[in-house]
Amino acid sequence: MNAVGDALDRLTGRLPMYRLVSLCLGVLLAAAIVLSLTGALFYTPVQLLVSALVAIASTAVVSSLLGLVFRVPVHLESSVITGLIVTFLMIPTADPQLLLATALVGALAGASKFLLAWRGRHLVNPAAFGAFAVALTGLGAAGWWVATAGLLPVVLVSAVLILWRTRTHLVGLTFVVLTTALVTVGLVVGGSDPLTALGTALASYPILFLATFMLTEPLTLPPRRRQQVVVATVIAVVFALPLFVSVSFGTFYLSQEFAILVGNLVGVALAFPIAARLRFVGSRPIGPDAVEYRFAPTRPLRSHRPGQYAELHLAHSRTDRRGPRRHLSVVSSAGSDEIAFAVRHPRERSSSFKRALTELQPGAVARTTWVGGDFILPRDRNTPVLLVAGGIGITPFIGDLADGAREAVLVYRVASEADLLYRDELEASGVQVVVVTPERPSRLAAGWRWEADLEAALLSLEGAGARESFVSGTASFVKRARSALRRAGVRSIKTDLFAGY
């Protein structure tokens, strides 16, 4: 199982999140065209392509125009993704009148990103809102034609890649299992036999597509996993509700897009407000190729805890393929008036995002669109913990250790003594540290010791099995550390993976 996870990390970590989603949707559309050519799909290739072009164009045009009006940069790939999702919701057609409904859905989806947003976060899923609003007008309704047996394998592969990459597999699985169960029961109550009902739920309802491309949309999800599970549960119940009760008046009815919107509003209630504008305060080196960047929120952020991470949006020109956003661990402590991030700058050519960070001047504006995560140490500081960090993976621990004494042992692996990030802060914290480097450091603080090998360091710890363990670093580092901890008898292990960093 670990080998599969490592392979997924290597595969998905090479691509920025937006690129992975757009590629999966593109492959899904290509698969639909192939099915159409073989006669396995009712719609023609022309209908599929024309509908996709109209949906993408309407979304992108409206987004670009509103970007000019509001004087904010527009992420073109985000518009393409939204347009493709709209494509899979609305019935493919080449009829101009029916295409008008698709265009309107795309336009409303694009507009919602500006008009139904708060401090960089979407209040509702754009595609779901567009489809729901158009259905209310009576001009057209979503058909969710993507829910067909022929496309299910492609959707399934996409689900594995995207849910793993976003670490939302628990949330997605919760939704898929619960919704499938509810729909199956509803169909059985309606007269189907159980096996037929289960097959219909999986192949003819857009459960997996919704979980993969809409439920996990980061700008609508609340920050904590338990909150996300609540949202998934709400959407699942409303999704299956029409099978048990009939609710409709006028052009309104209980649709899948309505279920998503209800879940979005629950998410807003749980998470609001977590996005904010940030003003750059300053930076300082924390290692030979690592820098800490400090920002002051223009309004108080909802309390965050060390170990969580934020999505930092930094608008800049000549944005490369990885885009203007990164998920970065929060370094600052919970009570700080500032929020800080540490970034490693490679000696080779950096990304446009990292170059933009180095060029920031005090007072420059960035923004957070998401703050959350569950890589959090116990609130009871007397709970024994074992912290294992590799390189820049020390960042999730720094804010907590700066908050005061904790019953903790830190095993910190770096390439050399010079690469010990936040050394002063670690010495001041009084935490026991095992430094893992190929060569013995020239100086070790009181209570520190040295090991040359990570596995040896972890296996030599006394009482490791009685501690809650937290591992942070690259995919390969986390794999090695987790394996050694298992051999040392540790059962409670939380990990924070720096995928694609």
C-alpha positions as CSV (number, residue, x, y, z in Angstrom):
1,M,0.0,0.0,0.0
2,N,2.9,2.4,0.8
3,A,4.4,1.7,-2.6
4,V,1.1,2.7,-4.3
5,G,1.0,5.9,-2.2
6,D,4.6,6.7,-3.0
7,A,3.9,6.2,-6.7
8,L,0.9,8.5,-6.6
9,D,3.0,11.2,-4.8
10,R,5.7,11.1,-7.4
11,L,3.1,11.2,-10.2
12,T,0.8,13.9,-8.9
13,G,3.6,15.9,-7.3
14,R,5.0,16.9,-10.6
15,L,2.0,18.9,-11.6
16,P,0.4,22.0,-10.0
17,M,-3.1,21.2,-8.7
18,Y,-4.9,23.2,-11.4
19,R,-2.9,21.5,-14.2
20,L,-3.8,18.0,-12.8
21,V,-7.5,18.9,-12.7
22,S,-7.6,20.4,-16.2
23,L,-5.7,17.4,-17.6
24,C,-8.1,14.9,-16.0
25,L,-11.1,16.9,-17.4
26,G,-9.4,17.1,-20.8
27,V,-8.8,13.3,-20.9
28,L,-12.4,12.8,-19.8
29,L,-13.7,14.9,-22.7
30,A,-11.4,13.0,-25.1
31,A,-12.7,9.7,-23.8
32,A,-16.3,10.9,-24.4
33,I,-15.4,11.8,-28.0
34,V,-13.9,8.3,-28.5
35,L,-17.1,6.7,-27.1
36,S,-19.1,9.0,-29.4
37,L,-17.2,7.8,-32.4
38,T,-17.7,4.2,-31.5
39,G,-21.4,4.7,-31.0
40,A,-21.2,4.0,-27.2
41,L,-22.3,7.5,-26.4
42,F,-25.5,9.1,-27.7
43,Y,-24.0,12.5,-28.5
44,T,-21.9,13.3,-31.6
45,P,-18.3,14.5,-31.5
46,V,-19.5,17.9,-33.0
47,Q,-22.0,18.3,-30.2
48,L,-19.4,17.5,-27.6
49,L,-16.8,19.9,-29.0
50,V,-19.2,22.8,-29.7
51,S,-20.7,22.6,-26.2
52,A,-17.2,22.5,-24.6
53,L,-16.0,25.5,-26.7
54,V,-19.1,27.5,-25.8
55,A,-18.9,26.6,-22.1
56,I,-15.2,27.4,-21.8
57,A,-15.5,30.6,-23.9
58,S,-18.4,32.0,-22.0
59,T,-16.8,31.3,-18.6
60,A,-13.4,32.8,-19.7
61,V,-14.9,35.9,-21.4
62,V,-17.1,36.9,-18.4
63,S,-14.3,36.1,-16.0
64,S,-11.8,38.3,-18.0
65,L,-14.3,41.2,-18.2
66,L,-15.1,41.1,-14.5
67,G,-11.4,40.8,-13.8
68,L,-10.9,44.1,-15.6
69,V,-13.8,45.7,-13.8
70,F,-12.6,44.6,-10.3
71,R,-8.9,45.1,-11.3
72,V,-7.9,41.7,-10.2
73,P,-5.8,39.1,-12.2
74,V,-7.8,36.3,-13.8
75,H,-6.5,32.7,-13.7
76,L,-7.3,31.5,-17.2
77,E,-6.8,27.8,-16.3
78,S,-9.4,28.1,-13.6
79,S,-11.9,29.4,-16.2
80,V,-11.0,26.4,-18.4
81,I,-11.6,24.0,-15.6
82,T,-15.0,25.6,-14.7
83,G,-16.0,25.6,-18.4
84,L,-15.1,21.9,-18.7
85,I,-17.2,21.1,-15.6
86,V,-20.1,23.0,-17.1
87,T,-19.6,20.9,-20.3
88,F,-20.2,17.7,-18.3
89,L,-23.3,19.1,-16.6
90,M,-25.2,20.5,-19.6
91,I,-26.5,18.3,-22.4
92,P,-24.2,18.4,-25.4
93,T,-25.8,20.1,-28.4
94,A,-25.1,22.0,-31.6
95,D,-28.5,23.7,-31.5
96,P,-28.0,27.5,-31.1
97,Q,-31.0,27.9,-28.8
98,L,-29.8,25.1,-26.5
99,L,-26.2,26.3,-26.6
100,L,-27.5,29.7,-25.3
101,A,-28.4,27.9,-22.0
102,T,-24.9,26.4,-21.8
103,A,-23.4,29.8,-22.5
104,L,-25.5,31.3,-19.8
105,V,-24.4,28.7,-17.3
106,G,-20.8,29.4,-18.1
107,A,-21.3,33.1,-17.9
108,L,-23.0,32.9,-14.5
109,A,-20.3,30.5,-13.2
110,G,-17.6,33.0,-14.2
111,A,-19.5,35.9,-12.7
112,S,-20.0,34.0,-9.4
113,K,-16.3,34.0,-8.8
114,F,-16.4,37.7,-8.4
115,L,-19.9,38.5,-7.3
116,L,-20.4,35.6,-4.9
117,A,-17.0,35.7,-3.3
118,W,-15.6,37.1,-0.1
119,R,-11.9,38.0,0.4
120,G,-10.8,35.6,-2.3
121,R,-13.0,32.6,-1.4
122,H,-15.9,31.4,-3.4
123,L,-19.1,31.2,-1.4
124,V,-20.6,28.6,-3.8
125,N,-19.2,26.2,-6.5
126,P,-19.3,28.3,-9.7
127,A,-20.5,25.6,-12.1
128,A,-23.2,24.4,-9.7
129,F,-24.4,27.9,-9.2
130,G,-24.6,28.6,-12.9
131,A,-26.6,25.4,-13.6
132,F,-29.0,26.0,-10.7
133,A,-29.6,29.6,-11.6
134,V,-30.3,28.8,-15.3
135,A,-32.7,26.0,-14.2
136,L,-34.7,28.5,-12.2
137,T,-35.1,30.6,-15.3
138,G,-36.6,27.6,-17.2
139,L,-34.2,28.1,-20.1
140,G,-32.4,24.8,-19.5
141,A,-31.4,22.3,-16.9
142,A,-28.3,20.3,-16.0
143,G,-28.3,16.8,-17.4
144,W,-25.1,15.5,-15.7
145,W,-24.5,13.3,-18.8
146,V,-21.0,12.5,-17.5
147,A,-22.8,9.8,-15.4
148,T,-22.5,7.0,-17.8
149,A,-20.9,3.6,-17.5
150,G,-18.4,4.2,-20.4
151,L,-16.8,7.2,-18.7
152,L,-16.8,5.7,-15.2
153,P,-13.2,4.2,-15.5
154,V,-11.8,7.6,-16.5
155,V,-13.6,9.3,-13.7
156,L,-12.4,6.7,-11.2
157,V,-8.7,7.2,-12.2
158,S,-9.2,10.9,-12.0
159,A,-10.7,10.5,-8.5
160,V,-7.7,8.5,-7.3
161,L,-5.2,11.1,-8.6
162,I,-7.0,14.2,-7.5
163,L,-8.3,13.1,-4.2
164,W,-4.8,11.8,-3.3
165,R,-3.1,14.9,-4.5
166,T,-5.4,17.2,-2.5
167,R,-5.3,14.8,0.5
168,T,-9.1,14.9,0.5
169,H,-9.5,11.1,-0.1
170,L,-11.2,10.7,3.3
171,V,-13.8,13.4,2.5
172,G,-14.3,12.1,-1.0
173,L,-14.7,8.5,0.2
174,T,-17.1,9.6,2.9
175,F,-19.3,11.3,0.2
176,V,-19.1,8.4,-2.3
177,V,-19.9,5.7,0.2
178,L,-22.7,7.6,2.0
179,T,-24.3,8.8,-1.2
180,T,-24.1,5.4,-3.0
181,A,-25.7,3.8,0.0
182,L,-28.5,6.3,0.2
183,V,-29.2,6.2,-3.5
184,T,-29.1,2.4,-3.5
185,V,-31.6,2.3,-0.6
186,G,-33.8,4.8,-2.4
187,L,-33.9,2.8,-5.6
188,V,-34.6,-0.4,-3.7
189,V,-37.5,1.3,-1.9
190,G,-38.7,2.4,-5.4
191,G,-38.8,-1.2,-6.6
192,S,-35.3,-2.1,-7.9
193,D,-33.5,-5.2,-6.7
194,P,-30.3,-4.4,-4.6
195,L,-27.6,-5.4,-7.1
196,T,-29.3,-3.5,-9.9
197,A,-29.8,-0.5,-7.6
198,L,-26.1,-0.5,-6.7
199,G,-25.0,-0.7,-10.3
200,T,-27.4,2.2,-11.2
201,A,-26.1,4.3,-8.4
202,L,-22.5,3.9,-9.4
203,A,-22.9,4.1,-13.2
204,S,-25.9,6.4,-13.7
205,Y,-25.5,9.0,-10.9
206,P,-22.7,11.6,-11.0
207,I,-21.5,10.6,-7.5
208,L,-17.8,10.0,-8.3
209,F,-17.6,13.0,-10.6
210,L,-19.1,15.3,-8.1
211,A,-16.8,14.1,-5.3
212,T,-13.7,14.5,-7.5
213,F,-14.3,17.8,-9.3
214,M,-16.8,19.7,-7.2
215,L,-16.9,18.6,-3.6
216,T,-13.1,19.0,-3.2
217,E,-12.9,22.5,-4.8
218,P,-10.5,24.2,-2.3
219,L,-12.0,27.6,-2.4
220,T,-15.3,26.3,-1.1
221,L,-14.1,23.7,1.4
222,P,-13.9,24.6,5.1
223,P,-10.4,24.3,6.6
224,R,-10.6,21.3,9.0
225,R,-11.2,17.7,7.9
226,R,-14.0,17.1,10.3
227,Q,-15.7,20.2,8.9
228,Q,-15.2,18.9,5.4
229,V,-16.8,15.5,6.4
230,V,-19.8,17.5,7.7
231,V,-20.1,19.2,4.3
232,A,-19.8,15.9,2.4
233,T,-22.5,14.4,4.6
234,V,-24.9,17.3,4.0
235,I,-24.4,17.2,0.2
236,A,-24.9,13.4,0.3
237,V,-28.2,13.6,2.1
238,V,-29.6,16.4,0.0
239,F,-28.3,14.6,-3.2
240,A,-30.3,11.5,-2.3
241,L,-33.4,13.3,-0.9
242,P,-35.4,13.3,-4.2
243,L,-35.5,9.5,-4.0
244,F,-37.4,9.7,-0.7
245,V,-39.5,12.9,-1.0
246,S,-40.8,15.0,-3.8
247,V,-40.2,18.7,-3.4
248,S,-40.8,21.1,-6.2
249,F,-42.5,24.4,-6.9
250,G,-42.4,26.4,-10.1
251,T,-39.0,25.7,-11.8
252,F,-37.4,24.7,-8.5
253,Y,-36.7,21.1,-7.7
254,L,-34.2,19.1,-5.6
255,S,-31.2,18.8,-8.0
256,Q,-27.6,17.7,-7.6
257,E,-26.4,21.2,-8.1
258,F,-28.8,22.4,-5.4
259,A,-27.3,19.8,-3.0
260,I,-23.8,21.2,-3.8
261,L,-25.0,24.7,-3.0
262,V,-26.5,23.7,0.3
263,G,-23.2,22.0,1.2
264,N,-21.3,25.1,0.2
265,L,-23.4,27.3,2.5
266,V,-22.8,24.9,5.4
267,G,-19.1,25.2,4.6
268,V,-19.3,29.0,4.6
269,A,-20.9,28.9,8.1
270,L,-18.1,26.6,9.4
271,A,-15.2,28.4,7.8
272,F,-16.1,32.0,7.5
273,P,-14.0,34.1,7.5
274,I,-10.6,32.6,6.8
275,A,-9.4,34.5,3.7
276,A,-7.7,37.9,4.1
277,R,-5.5,40.4,2.4
278,L,-1.9,40.5,3.7
279,R,0.7,43.2,3.7
280,F,4.3,42.2,3.4
281,V,6.3,43.1,6.5
282,G,9.8,41.7,5.8
283,S,11.9,38.6,5.4
284,R,15.0,37.0,6.9
285,P,17.3,34.2,6.0
286,I,16.9,31.0,8.1
287,G,19.4,28.9,6.3
288,P,21.7,29.0,3.3
289,D,18.9,28.7,0.8
290,A,15.8,29.2,2.9
291,V,14.0,32.5,3.8
292,E,11.1,33.4,6.1
293,Y,8.5,35.8,4.8
294,R,6.3,37.7,7.3
295,F,2.9,39.3,6.5
296,A,0.5,41.3,8.5
297,P,-3.2,40.6,7.9
298,T,-5.3,43.7,7.1
299,R,-7.9,42.3,9.5
300,P,-7.7,39.6,12.2
301,L,-7.6,36.1,10.8
302,R,-9.8,33.4,12.2
303,S,-7.4,31.8,14.8
304,H,-5.0,29.4,13.1
305,R,-2.8,26.8,14.8
306,P,0.8,25.9,14.2
307,G,1.0,22.9,11.8
308,Q,-1.8,24.2,9.6
309,Y,-1.1,25.6,6.2
310,A,-2.4,28.5,4.1
311,E,-2.9,29.0,0.4
312,L,-0.9,32.1,-0.5
313,H,-2.0,33.9,-3.6
314,L,0.7,36.2,-5.0
315,A,-0.2,38.0,-8.2
316,H,2.7,38.6,-10.5
317,S,3.6,39.0,-14.1
318,R,4.9,36.2,-16.3
319,T,3.4,33.5,-14.2
320,D,4.8,30.1,-15.0
321,R,2.8,26.9,-15.4
322,R,2.6,26.3,-11.6
323,G,0.5,29.4,-11.2
324,P,0.3,32.3,-8.6
325,R,-0.6,30.1,-5.6
326,R,1.2,27.8,-3.2
327,H,0.2,25.9,-0.1
328,L,2.7,26.8,2.6
329,S,3.0,25.8,6.2
330,V,2.3,28.5,8.8
331,V,5.4,29.2,10.8
332,S,4.1,31.8,13.2
333,S,2.6,30.9,16.5
334,A,-1.2,31.1,17.1
335,G,-1.0,34.3,19.1
336,S,1.1,36.2,16.7
337,D,-0.2,39.4,14.9
338,E,1.7,38.3,11.8
339,I,1.5,35.2,9.7
340,A,4.8,33.8,8.4
341,F,5.9,31.3,5.9
342,A,9.3,29.7,5.2
343,V,10.4,28.9,1.6
344,R,13.4,27.1,0.3
345,H,14.9,28.7,-2.8
346,P,16.7,26.2,-4.9
347,R,20.1,27.1,-6.3
348,E,18.8,26.3,-9.8
349,R,16.2,28.4,-11.5
350,S,13.3,29.2,-9.2
351,S,9.6,29.2,-10.1
352,S,8.0,32.6,-10.9
353,F,6.1,32.4,-7.6
354,K,9.4,32.2,-5.6
355,R,11.0,34.9,-7.7
356,A,8.0,37.1,-6.9
357,L,8.5,36.5,-3.2
358,T,12.1,37.6,-3.3
359,E,11.1,40.8,-5.1
360,L,8.4,41.8,-2.5
361,Q,8.8,45.3,-1.0
362,P,7.3,46.2,2.5
363,G,3.7,47.1,2.1
364,A,3.2,44.9,-1.0
365,V,-0.2,43.1,-1.0
366,A,-0.8,39.3,-1.2
367,R,-3.7,37.3,0.1
368,T,-4.6,34.1,1.7
369,T,-7.6,32.2,0.2
370,W,-7.5,29.2,2.5
371,V,-6.1,28.4,6.0
372,G,-6.6,25.0,7.5
373,G,-5.2,21.5,7.9
374,D,-5.2,18.9,10.6
375,F,-1.4,18.4,11.2
376,I,-1.8,19.8,14.7
377,L,0.0,18.8,17.9
378,P,-2.1,18.0,21.0
379,R,-3.5,20.9,22.9
380,D,-2.3,19.3,26.1
381,R,1.4,20.3,26.1
382,N,2.2,17.5,28.5
383,T,1.2,14.8,26.0
384,P,4.5,13.1,24.9
385,V,5.1,13.7,21.2
386,L,7.8,12.7,18.8
387,L,8.5,15.2,16.0
388,V,10.3,14.0,12.9
389,A,11.3,16.6,10.3
390,G,13.3,16.5,7.1
391,G,14.8,19.8,5.8
392,I,12.1,22.4,5.2
393,G,9.7,20.0,6.9
394,I,10.7,21.6,10.2
395,T,8.3,24.5,9.5
396,P,5.0,23.0,10.8
397,F,6.7,22.6,14.2
398,I,8.3,25.9,14.8
399,G,5.3,27.9,15.7
400,D,4.2,25.4,18.3
401,L,7.6,25.0,19.9
402,A,7.9,28.8,20.2
403,D,4.6,28.8,22.2
404,G,6.3,27.4,25.3
405,A,7.5,24.2,26.9
406,R,6.2,20.9,25.4
407,E,7.0,17.3,26.2
408,A,8.6,16.7,22.9
409,V,11.6,15.0,21.2
410,L,12.6,16.3,17.7
411,V,14.5,14.2,15.2
412,Y,15.7,16.6,12.6
413,R,17.4,15.3,9.4
414,V,19.3,17.8,7.2
415,A,22.1,17.5,4.6
416,S,24.6,19.4,6.7
417,E,24.9,21.4,9.9
418,A,24.5,24.6,7.9
419,D,21.1,23.4,6.8
420,L,19.7,23.4,10.3
421,L,16.8,25.8,9.9
422,Y,15.5,27.8,12.9
423,R,18.4,26.7,15.0
424,D,18.2,29.6,17.4
425,E,14.5,29.0,17.9
426,L,15.0,25.3,18.5
427,E,17.7,26.0,21.1
428,A,15.5,28.5,22.9
429,S,12.6,26.1,23.0
430,G,14.5,23.6,25.2
431,V,13.2,20.7,23.2
432,Q,15.3,17.6,23.0
433,V,16.8,17.4,19.5
434,V,18.4,14.5,17.7
435,V,20.3,16.0,14.7
436,V,20.7,13.6,11.8
437,T,23.5,14.6,9.4
438,P,26.1,12.6,7.5
439,E,28.9,14.3,9.5
440,R,28.9,15.2,13.2
441,P,28.0,18.9,13.8
442,S,30.7,21.2,15.2
443,R,28.4,22.4,17.9
444,L,25.4,20.7,19.7
445,A,23.3,22.6,22.2
446,A,22.6,21.2,25.7
447,G,20.2,18.2,25.4
448,W,21.0,17.7,21.7
449,R,22.7,14.6,20.3
450,W,23.9,13.5,16.8
451,E,23.1,10.5,14.7
452,A,24.4,9.8,11.2
453,D,21.4,7.7,10.0
454,L,17.7,8.4,10.3
455,E,16.5,4.9,10.9
456,A,19.1,4.4,13.6
457,A,18.1,7.6,15.3
458,L,14.4,6.6,15.4
459,L,15.1,3.0,16.5
460,S,17.4,4.2,19.3
461,L,14.8,6.4,21.0
462,E,13.6,5.1,24.3
463,G,9.9,5.0,24.8
464,A,9.1,6.1,21.3
465,G,6.0,3.8,21.2
466,A,4.4,5.8,24.0
467,R,4.6,9.0,22.0
468,E,2.3,10.5,19.4
469,S,4.4,10.9,16.3
470,F,4.3,13.6,13.7
471,V,6.4,13.4,10.5
472,S,6.9,16.2,8.0
473,G,9.0,16.3,4.9
474,T,9.2,15.1,1.3
475,A,7.5,11.9,0.1
476,S,10.7,9.8,0.3
477,F,11.6,11.1,3.7
478,V,8.1,10.5,5.1
479,K,8.2,6.9,3.8
480,R,11.5,6.1,5.4
481,A,10.5,7.8,8.7
482,R,7.1,6.1,8.9
483,S,8.7,2.7,8.2
484,A,11.3,3.1,10.9
485,L,8.7,4.3,13.4
486,R,6.5,1.3,12.7
487,R,9.6,-0.9,13.5
488,A,10.1,1.1,16.7
489,G,6.6,0.2,17.9
490,V,5.0,3.6,17.2
491,R,1.3,3.3,16.2
492,S,0.0,6.8,16.2
493,I,1.7,8.6,13.2
494,K,0.5,11.7,11.5
495,T,2.2,12.9,8.4
496,D,2.6,16.2,6.5
497,L,3.8,15.6,3.0
498,F,5.5,18.4,1.0
499,A,4.3,17.1,-2.4
500,G,5.5,19.0,-5.4
501,Y,7.2,21.6,-3.3
